[in-house]
């Protein structure tokens, strides 16, 4: 029989087993951790390649709702909020104007068939919907509240014109006469307490000549109201154009102010260098103060741009959730096409809406004189009636009818007719004098605007020349600095002179465009370029 193993050997084996089990919980070395990481990656790839079993799908992880889409209740569309994108790849929604994003009629009908949903959050705002100058005019015509009141006034005047037209035809009234004998001697035909009813049809007071004169006058009143609506549209378009000029000016200012901030930061860094022996603590404070001032001017320009865009949105009648980004580059190329030297006063006077309104007022004054003849003309009244059964002895025949004619001729009115003619003549002379004043005022204003536009253009050309000289000085300063003839601070001053010259030129460009816009706007060319007046609702 073989002899058994010693007890100490068994104890050693047990100790080795225990130590191996305890070593599994110890941290692995770095190379082991890297190996385990790649093993986990391989297991994840294998899990992705393995097909999922349809009978037992894995539970989906609950994630927060994405911010790129918000449900719109009671509509068939989803208003999407564009995600932040780089400047080189703008979101797709930015290339459409705001009116293209409204829900269609089908969506409204679908929402009407469904039960009313609970109050929902407002739709996501339209982020930077790019619109050009023509798109803004279209929005203004469709939505602006400043054009709604003139349009309603035109509709009212058209109804008045229709009433004046139908006054040329006699009206028709139903008459009812009730008689009752209450006192007197009884006769064979009428006794106390007898009553009778007399029916008839009458035209009332009818004067076809007066109706014709009033109809012609009402047509001129309607035309004057239409011209006032066109003038309101023209002034609104000029306000939109002024906003575009201001935005173009502010965009240039913001870019130039940003360059000034960068330049002042470079000057501050140069002033704070230890090896710079040409600066002191006062120079450092001056450089820091200039940087702070440039930053403040930049912030003010950015805030003013936001205010101008808000005012433009109010002019267009946009909602609180419609955010637009005006395309000033297109308008910049548009305003450059107009030349103040190519306009003459005769052309401006011929196309001026204000002058046309004065001409209509003169025509109304002439018709006012003609209308004074109405008071001297007779008025007529015709009708059909039954006979008076009380005063008529043969009241037993109910089939008798009479055709009656009534005429009223004014004979004595204490001079009211003659005073009416004098009053109309005075109003006509007042209108003619007002026309002359308006014509002289328009001529002096338009000629002054033309001269201002020409002067501003000349000053702008001089400012552009100063910018060119500053750039040449900058090139010279750069060459001298690189050759060691001048200091770096002088080179920075040359760069600052270029930026300041560009700022002055930008301010003069705004003044020139403003004067040019006022001159061109009074001729109506800017309005007729984008709006066909004949296609507008209630247009003249």
Secondary structure by P-SEA (a helix, b strand, c coil): ccccccaaaaaaaaaaaaaaaaaccccccaaaaaaaaaaaaaaaaaaaabbbbcccccccccccccccccccccccccccccccccccccccccccccccccccaaaaaaaaacccccccccccccccccccaaaaaaaaacccccaaaaaaaaaaaaaaaaaaaaccbbbbbbbbbbbbbccccccccccccccccccccccccccaaaaaaaaaaaaaaaaaaaaaaaaaaaaaaaaaaaaaaaaaaaaaaaaaaaaaaaaaaaaaaaaaccccccccaaaaaaaaaaaaaaaaaaaaaaaaaaaaaaaaaaaacccccbbbbbaaaaaaaaaaacccccccaaaaaaacaaaaaaaaaaaaaaaaaaacccccbbbbbbbccccccccccccccccbbbbbbbbbbbccccaaaaaaaaaaaaaaaaaaaaaaaaaaaaaaaaaaaaaaaaaaaaaaaaaaaaaaaaaaaaaaaaaaaaaccccaaaaaaaaaaaaaaaaaaaaaaaaaaaaaaaaaaaaaaaaaaccccccccccc
